[in-house]
Amino acid sequence: MMDRREFVRELLVDRGDLLVVPGLGSATYDVAAAGDHPLNFYLWGAMGGTVMIGLGLALARPDRRVVAMPGDGDMLMGLGSLATIGVKQPKNLVIVVLDNAHYGETGMQPSHTYAGIDFAALALACRFKHARTVARLAEAADVRALLHSGDGPILVNAKIDAEDVPRVLPLRDGHAIKQRFIEALNSA
């Protein structure tokens, strides 16, 4: 298992103009800890919607690389999105599931991945171009390469420690987040 903050930091080093959609809770804290950026579209209270928002951005902006970064609970709640993505086949979308096998926001109860549900296998069944599971920080460089140039849709299931780390809270004003994101997207 990997240190979640270290893994996310490694993914977002030299991120360039990636559009990043972190899921609510710990995924948002991890992305914010890696460095706030105007092209981070933080979600507050959109459980299960992270991947679909990523899909919408990928379809609206096929000229840009989009990374959706849900936790395993968020991904489980939006599991049907994998089928929609499989049908739409966005070449510019990468999903990185931060899988600690627990529902971190509600008390660390074991999630379905703790019982063996395999997101990579589900993605492949939904016709993703690439899907894999990573569990070693040394694999972060390969994942970062996929974020910037892999032919999507791609899903990476990142097995991370279940450790509860301090929160790093980014901007919490939904309207301000949206405006900042739109301005950054339009200026690039």
Beta strands, then each sheet from edge to edge (+ up, - down):
strand 1: 19-22
strand 2: 66-69
strand 3: 93-99
strand 4: 102-103
strand 5: 109-110
strand 6: 130-134
strand 7: 154-159
sheet 1: 1+ 2+ 3+ 7+ 6+
sheet 2: 4+ 5-
end
